Amino acid sequence: MRETKSIPITNEMERLGNIQKVTAPDALWGKVQQRIANQAKDVVPMHYTRAIAVAVVLLFIANVYLVANNTTTETQSGLEEFVPQTEYSLYE
């Protein structure tokens, strides 16, 4: 077990009793307000985020719909354009 050094609480309380108010510089309030304004400026509004999310979901749904409707059994006709069909009527 680790031994801890016991500090009398009264010394700590006496130190806290010595705390005094300090006057802040006038420019400090302006700096605080400027930082708060800068942080608020960097935040993206929630309605923009929602609109972008809806647009992405709609694009995904449209993509799935188009892919599902364009898959037909006529894929051979697409191949026939590249590879002409040969006639083997001479060999019959």
C-alpha distances in whole Angstrom, upper triangle without the diagonal:
4,6,9,13,15,18,21,23,26,26,25,28,30,30,31,34,35,36,39,42,43,46,46,49,52,51,48,49,51,49,47,50,51,47,47,51,50,47,50,52,50,50,52,54,53,57,57,54,55,59,58,56,59,61,59,59,63,63,61,63,66,65,65,68,70,68,69,73,74,73,76,78,80,78,81,83,81,81,84,85,83,84,88,89,92,95,95,98,100,99,99
4,6,10,12,16,19,20,24,23,22,25,27,27,28,31,32,33,36,39,40,43,43,46,49,48,45,46,49,46,44,47,48,45,45,49,48,45,48,50,48,48,50,52,52,55,56,53,54,58,57,55,58,60,58,58,62,62,61,63,66,65,64,68,70,68,69,73,74,73,76,78,80,78,81,83,80,81,84,84,83,84,88,89,92,95,95,99,101,99,100
4,7,9,13,16,18,21,20,20,23,25,25,26,29,30,31,34,37,38,42,42,45,48,48,44,46,48,46,44,47,48,45,46,49,48,46,49,51,49,49,52,54,53,57,57,55,56,60,59,57,60,62,60,61,64,65,63,65,68,68,67,70,72,71,72,75,76,76,79,81,83,81,84,86,84,84,88,88,86,88,91,92,95,98,99,102,104,102,103
4,6,9,12,14,17,17,16,19,21,21,22,25,26,27,31,33,35,38,38,41,44,44,41,42,45,43,41,44,45,42,43,46,46,43,46,49,47,47,50,51,51,55,55,53,55,58,57,55,59,61,59,59,63,64,62,64,67,67,66,70,72,70,71,75,76,75,79,81,83,81,84,86,83,83,87,87,86,87,91,92,95,98,99,102,104,103,104
4,6,10,12,15,14,14,17,19,18,20,23,24,25,28,31,33,36,37,40,43,43,40,41,44,42,40,44,45,42,43,46,46,44,46,49,48,48,51,52,52,56,57,54,56,59,59,57,61,63,61,61,65,66,64,67,70,69,69,72,74,73,74,77,78,78,81,84,86,83,86,88,86,86,90,90,88,90,94,95,98,101,102,105,107,106,107
4,6,9,12,11,12,14,16,16,18,20,22,23,27,30,31,35,36,39,42,43,39,41,44,42,40,43,45,42,42,46,46,44,46,49,48,48,51,52,52,56,57,54,56,60,59,58,61,63,61,62,65,66,65,67,70,70,69,73,75,74,75,78,79,79,82,85,87,85,88,90,87,87,91,91,90,92,95,97,99,102,103,107,109,107,108
4,6,9,8,8,11,12,13,14,17,18,19,23,26,28,32,33,36,39,40,37,38,41,39,37,41,42,40,40,44,44,42,44,47,46,46,50,51,51,55,56,54,55,59,58,57,60,62,61,62,65,66,65,67,70,70,70,73,75,74,75,78,79,79,83,85,87,85,88,90,87,88,92,91,90,92,96,97,100,103,104,108,110,108,109
4,5,6,7,9,10,12,13,15,17,19,22,25,28,31,33,36,39,40,37,38,42,40,38,41,43,41,41,45,45,43,45,49,48,48,51,52,52,56,57,55,57,60,60,59,62,64,63,63,67,68,67,69,72,72,72,74,77,76,77,80,81,81,85,87,89,87,91,92,90,90,94,94,93,95,98,100,103,106,107,110,112,111,112
4,5,5,6,9,10,11,12,15,16,20,23,25,29,30,34,37,38,35,36,39,38,35,38,41,38,38,42,43,41,43,46,45,45,48,49,49,53,54,52,54,57,57,56,59,61,60,61,64,65,65,66,69,69,69,72,74,74,75,78,79,79,83,86,88,86,89,91,88,89,93,92,91,93,97,98,101,104,106,109,111,110,111
4,5,5,6,9,10,10,13,15,18,22,24,28,30,33,36,38,35,36,39,38,36,39,41,39,39,43,44,42,44,47,47,47,50,51,51,55,56,54,56,59,59,59,61,64,63,63,67,68,67,69,72,72,72,75,77,77,78,81,82,82,86,89,90,89,92,93,91,92,95,95,94,96,100,101,104,107,109,112,114,113,114
4,5,5,6,9,10,11,13,17,20,22,26,28,31,34,36,33,34,37,36,34,38,40,38,38,42,42,41,43,46,46,46,49,50,51,55,55,54,56,59,59,58,61,63,62,63,66,67,67,69,72,72,72,75,77,76,77,80,82,82,86,88,90,88,91,93,90,91,95,94,93,95,99,100,103,106,108,111,113,112,113
4,5,5,6,9,10,12,15,18,21,24,26,29,32,33,30,31,35,33,31,34,36,34,35,38,39,37,39,42,42,42,46,47,47,51,52,50,52,55,55,54,57,59,59,59,63,64,63,65,68,68,68,71,73,73,74,77,78,78,82,85,86,84,88,89,86,87,91,90,89,92,95,97,100,103,104,108,110,109,110
4,5,5,6,9,10,14,17,20,23,25,29,31,33,30,31,34,33,31,34,36,35,35,38,39,38,39,43,42,42,46,47,47,51,52,50,52,55,55,55,58,60,59,60,63,64,64,66,68,69,69,71,74,74,75,77,79,79,83,86,87,86,89,90,88,89,92,92,91,93,97,98,101,104,106,109,111,110,111
4,5,5,7,9,13,16,19,22,24,28,31,32,30,31,34,33,32,35,37,36,36,39,40,39,41,44,44,44,48,49,49,53,54,53,55,58,58,57,60,62,62,63,66,67,66,68,71,71,72,74,76,76,77,80,81,82,86,88,90,88,92,93,90,91,95,94,93,96,99,101,104,107,109,112,114,113,114
4,5,5,7,11,14,16,20,22,25,28,30,27,28,32,30,29,32,34,33,33,37,37,36,38,41,41,41,45,46,47,51,51,50,52,55,55,55,58,60,59,60,63,64,64,66,69,69,69,72,74,74,75,78,79,80,83,86,88,86,89,90,87,89,92,91,90,93,96,98,101,104,106,109,111,110,111
4,5,6,9,12,15,18,20,24,26,28,25,26,29,28,26,29,32,30,30,34,35,34,36,39,39,39,42,43,44,48,49,47,49,52,52,52,55,57,57,58,61,62,61,63,66,66,67,69,71,71,73,75,77,77,81,84,85,84,87,88,85,87,90,89,88,91,94,96,99,102,104,107,110,109,110
4,6,8,12,15,18,20,24,27,29,26,27,30,30,28,31,33,32,32,36,37,36,38,41,41,41,45,46,46,50,51,50,52,55,55,55,58,60,59,60,63,64,64,66,69,69,70,72,74,74,76,78,80,80,84,87,88,87,90,91,89,90,93,93,92,94,98,99,103,106,107,111,113,112,113
4,6,10,12,16,18,22,25,27,24,25,29,28,27,30,32,31,32,35,36,35,37,40,41,41,45,46,47,50,51,50,53,55,55,55,58,60,60,61,64,65,65,67,69,70,70,73,75,75,76,79,80,81,85,88,89,87,91,92,89,90,94,93,92,94,98,100,103,106,108,111,113,112,113
4,7,9,13,15,19,21,23,21,22,25,25,23,26,29,28,28,31,32,32,34,36,37,37,41,42,43,47,48,47,49,52,52,52,55,57,56,58,61,61,61,64,66,66,67,70,71,72,73,76,77,78,81,84,86,84,87,88,86,87,90,89,88,91,94,96,100,103,105,108,110,109,110
4,6,10,13,16,19,21,19,20,23,23,22,25,27,27,27,30,32,31,33,36,37,37,41,42,43,47,47,47,49,52,52,52,55,57,57,58,61,62,62,64,66,67,68,70,72,72,74,76,77,78,82,85,87,85,88,89,86,88,91,90,89,92,95,97,100,104,106,109,111,110,111
4,7,9,13,15,18,16,16,20,20,19,22,24,24,24,27,29,29,30,33,34,35,38,39,41,44,45,44,47,49,50,50,53,54,55,56,59,60,60,62,64,65,66,68,70,70,72,74,75,77,80,83,85,83,86,87,84,86,89,88,87,90,93,95,99,102,104,107,109,109,110
4,6,10,12,15,13,14,18,18,17,20,22,22,23,26,27,27,29,31,32,33,37,38,40,43,44,44,46,48,49,49,52,53,54,55,58,59,59,61,63,64,65,67,69,69,71,73,74,76,79,83,84,82,85,86,83,84,88,86,86,89,92,94,97,100,103,106,108,108,109
4,7,9,12,11,12,15,16,15,18,20,21,21,24,25,26,28,30,31,33,36,37,39,42,43,43,45,47,48,49,51,53,53,55,57,58,59,61,63,63,65,67,68,69,71,73,74,75,79,82,83,81,85,85,82,84,87,86,85,88,91,93,97,100,102,105,107,107,108
4,6,8,7,8,11,12,12,14,16,17,18,20,22,23,24,26,28,29,33,34,36,39,39,40,42,44,44,45,48,49,50,52,54,55,55,58,59,60,62,64,65,66,68,70,70,72,76,79,80,78,81,82,79,80,84,82,81,84,88,90,93,96,99,102,104,104,105
4,5,6,8,10,10,12,14,15,16,18,20,21,22,24,25,27,29,33,34,36,39,39,39,42,44,44,45,48,49,49,52,54,54,55,58,59,60,61,64,65,65,68,69,70,72,75,79,79,78,81,81,78,80,83,81,81,84,87,89,92,96,98,101,103,103,105
4,5,6,8,9,11,12,13,15,17,18,20,21,23,24,26,28,31,32,35,37,37,38,41,42,43,44,47,48,48,50,52,53,54,57,58,59,61,62,63,64,67,68,69,71,74,78,78,77,80,80,77,79,82,80,80,83,86,88,92,95,97,100,103,103,104
4,6,5,6,9,10,11,13,15,15,17,19,20,21,23,25,29,30,33,35,35,36,39,40,40,42,44,45,46,48,50,50,51,54,55,56,58,60,61,62,64,65,66,68,71,75,75,74,77,77,74,76,79,77,76,80,83,85,88,92,94,97,99,99,101
4,5,5,6,9,10,11,13,14,15,17,19,20,21,23,27,28,31,34,34,34,37,39,39,40,43,44,44,46,48,49,50,52,54,54,56,58,59,60,62,64,65,66,70,73,74,72,76,76,73,74,78,76,75,78,81,84,87,90,93,96,98,98,99
4,5,5,6,9,10,11,12,14,16,17,18,20,22,25,26,29,31,32,32,35,37,37,38,41,42,43,45,47,47,48,51,52,53,55,57,58,59,61,63,63,65,69,72,73,71,75,75,72,74,77,75,75,78,81,83,87,90,92,95,97,98,99
4,5,5,6,9,10,10,12,14,15,16,19,20,24,25,28,30,30,31,34,35,35,37,39,40,41,43,45,46,47,49,50,51,53,55,56,57,59,61,62,63,67,70,71,69,73,73,70,72,75,73,73,76,79,81,84,88,90,93,95,96,97
4,5,5,6,9,10,10,12,14,15,17,19,22,24,27,29,29,30,33,34,34,36,38,39,39,42,44,44,45,48,49,50,52,54,54,55,58,59,60,62,65,69,69,67,71,71,68,70,73,71,70,74,77,79,82,86,88,91,93,93,94
4,5,5,6,9,10,11,12,14,16,17,21,22,25,28,28,28,31,32,32,34,36,37,38,40,42,43,44,46,48,48,50,52,53,54,56,58,59,60,64,67,68,66,70,70,67,69,72,71,70,73,76,78,82,85,87,90,93,93,94
4,5,5,6,9,10,11,12,15,16,19,20,23,25,25,26,29,30,31,32,35,36,36,39,40,41,42,45,46,47,49,50,52,53,55,56,57,59,63,66,67,65,69,69,66,68,71,69,69,72,75,77,81,84,87,89,92,92,93
4,5,5,6,9,10,10,13,15,18,19,22,25,24,25,28,29,29,31,34,34,35,37,39,40,41,43,45,45,47,49,50,51,53,55,56,57,61,64,65,63,67,67,64,66,69,67,67,70,73,75,78,82,84,87,89,90,91
4,5,5,6,9,10,11,13,16,18,21,24,23,24,27,28,28,29,32,33,33,36,38,38,39,42,43,43,45,47,48,49,51,53,54,56,59,62,63,61,65,65,62,64,67,65,65,68,71,73,77,80,82,85,88,88,89
4,5,5,6,9,10,11,15,16,18,21,21,22,24,26,26,28,30,31,32,34,36,37,38,40,41,42,44,46,47,48,50,52,53,54,58,61,62,61,64,64,61,63,67,65,65,68,71,73,76,79,82,85,87,87,88
4,5,5,6,9,10,13,14,17,20,20,20,23,25,25,27,29,30,31,33,35,35,37,39,40,41,43,45,46,47,49,50,51,53,57,60,61,59,63,63,60,62,65,63,63,66,69,72,75,78,81,83,86,86,87
4,5,5,6,9,12,14,17,20,19,20,23,24,24,25,28,29,29,32,33,34,35,38,39,39,41,43,44,45,47,49,50,51,55,58,59,57,61,61,58,60,63,61,61,64,67,69,72,76,78,81,83,83,85
4,5,5,7,10,12,15,18,17,17,21,22,22,23,26,27,27,29,32,32,33,35,37,37,39,41,42,43,45,47,48,50,53,56,57,56,59,59,56,58,61,60,60,63,66,68,71,74,77,80,82,82,83
4,6,5,9,10,13,15,15,16,18,20,20,22,24,25,26,28,30,31,32,34,35,36,38,40,41,42,44,46,47,49,52,56,56,55,59,59,56,58,61,59,59,62,65,67,71,74,76,79,82,82,83
4,6,8,10,13,15,14,15,18,19,19,21,24,24,25,27,29,29,31,33,34,35,37,39,40,41,43,45,45,47,51,54,55,53,57,57,54,56,59,57,57,60,63,65,69,72,75,77,80,80,81
4,6,9,12,15,13,14,17,18,17,19,22,22,23,25,27,27,29,31,32,33,35,37,38,39,41,43,43,45,49,52,52,51,54,55,52,53,57,55,55,58,61,63,66,70,72,75,77,77,78
4,6,9,12,11,11,14,16,15,17,19,20,21,23,25,25,27,29,30,31,33,35,36,37,39,41,42,43,47,50,51,50,53,53,51,53,56,54,54,57,60,62,66,69,71,74,76,76,77
4,6,9,7,7,11,12,12,13,16,17,17,19,21,22,23,25,27,28,29,31,32,34,35,37,38,40,43,47,48,46,50,50,47,49,52,51,51,54,57,59,62,65,68,71,73,73,74
4,6,6,7,9,10,11,13,15,16,17,19,21,22,23,25,26,28,29,31,32,34,35,37,38,40,44,47,48,47,51,51,48,50,53,52,52,55,58,60,63,66,69,71,74,74,75
4,5,5,6,9,10,11,12,14,15,17,18,20,21,23,24,26,27,29,30,32,33,35,36,38,41,45,46,45,49,49,47,49,52,51,51,54,57,58,62,65,67,70,73,73,73
4,5,5,6,9,10,10,12,14,15,16,18,20,21,22,24,26,27,28,30,31,33,34,36,40,43,44,44,47,47,45,48,50,49,50,53,55,57,61,63,66,68,71,71,72
4,5,5,6,9,10,11,12,14,15,17,18,20,21,23,25,26,27,29,30,32,33,35,38,42,43,42,45,45,43,45,48,47,47,50,53,55,58,61,64,66,69,69,70
4,5,5,6,9,10,11,12,14,15,17,19,20,21,23,24,26,27,29,30,32,34,37,40,41,40,44,44,42,44,47,46,46,49,52,54,57,60,62,65,68,68,68
4,5,5,6,9,10,11,12,14,15,16,18,20,21,22,24,26,27,29,30,32,35,39,40,39,43,43,41,43,46,45,46,49,51,53,56,59,62,64,67,67,67
4,5,5,6,9,10,11,12,14,15,16,18,20,21,22,24,26,27,28,31,34,37,38,38,41,41,39,42,44,43,44,47,49,51,55,57,60,62,65,65,66
4,5,5,6,9,10,11,12,14,15,16,18,20,21,23,24,26,27,29,32,36,37,36,39,39,37,39,42,41,41,44,47,49,52,55,58,60,63,63,64
4,5,5,6,9,10,11,12,14,15,17,18,20,21,23,24,26,28,31,34,36,35,38,39,36,39,42,41,41,44,47,48,52,55,57,59,62,62,63
4,5,5,6,9,10,11,12,14,15,16,18,20,21,22,24,26,29,33,34,34,37,37,35,38,41,40,41,43,46,47,51,53,56,58,61,61,61
4,5,5,6,9,10,10,12,14,15,16,18,20,21,22,24,28,31,32,32,35,35,33,35,38,37,38,41,43,45,48,51,54,56,59,59,59
4,5,5,6,9,10,10,12,14,15,16,18,20,21,23,26,30,31,30,33,34,31,34,37,36,36,39,41,43,47,49,52,54,57,57,58
4,5,5,6,9,10,11,12,14,15,16,18,20,22,25,28,30,29,33,33,31,34,37,36,36,39,42,43,46,49,51,54,57,57,57
4,5,5,6,8,10,10,12,14,15,16,18,20,23,27,28,28,32,32,30,32,35,34,35,38,40,41,45,48,50,52,55,55,56
4,5,5,6,9,10,10,12,14,15,16,18,22,25,26,25,29,29,27,29,32,31,32,35,37,39,42,45,48,50,53,53,53
4,5,5,6,9,10,11,12,14,15,17,20,24,25,24,28,28,26,28,32,31,31,34,37,38,41,44,46,49,52,52,52
4,5,5,6,9,10,11,12,14,16,19,23,24,24,27,28,26,29,31,31,32,34,37,38,41,44,46,48,51,51,51
4,5,5,6,9,10,11,12,14,18,21,22,22,26,26,24,27,29,28,30,32,34,36,39,42,44,46,49,50,50
4,5,5,6,9,10,11,12,16,19,20,19,23,23,21,24,27,26,27,30,32,33,37,39,42,44,47,47,47
4,6,5,6,9,10,11,15,18,19,19,23,23,22,24,27,27,28,30,32,33,37,39,41,43,46,46,46
4,6,5,6,9,10,13,17,18,18,22,22,21,24,26,26,28,30,32,33,36,38,41,43,46,46,46
4,5,5,6,9,12,15,16,16,20,20,18,21,23,23,24,27,29,30,33,36,38,40,43,44,44
4,6,5,6,10,13,14,14,18,18,16,19,22,22,23,25,27,28,31,34,36,38,41,41,42
4,6,6,9,12,14,14,18,19,18,20,23,23,24,26,28,28,32,34,36,38,41,41,41
4,6,8,11,13,13,17,17,16,19,21,22,23,25,27,27,31,33,35,37,40,40,40
4,6,10,10,10,14,14,13,16,18,18,20,22,23,24,28,30,32,34,38,38,38
4,7,8,8,12,13,12,14,17,18,19,21,22,23,26,28,30,33,36,36,35
4,5,7,10,11,11,13,15,16,18,19,20,20,24,26,28,30,33,33,33
4,6,8,9,10,12,13,15,17,17,18,18,21,23,25,26,30,29,29
4,5,5,7,9,10,12,14,15,15,15,19,20,23,24,28,28,28
4,5,5,7,9,11,12,13,14,14,18,20,22,25,28,28,28
4,5,5,6,9,10,10,11,11,14,16,19,21,24,24,24
4,5,5,7,9,10,10,10,14,16,19,21,24,25,25
4,5,6,7,9,11,12,16,18,21,23,26,27,27
4,5,5,6,8,10,13,16,19,21,24,24,25
4,5,5,5,7,10,13,16,18,21,22,23
4,6,6,9,12,15,19,21,23,24,25
4,6,9,12,16,19,21,23,24,26
4,6,9,12,15,18,20,20,22
4,6,10,13,15,17,18,20
4,7,10,12,14,15,17
4,6,9,11,12,14
4,6,8,9,11
4,5,6,7
4,5,6
4,6
4
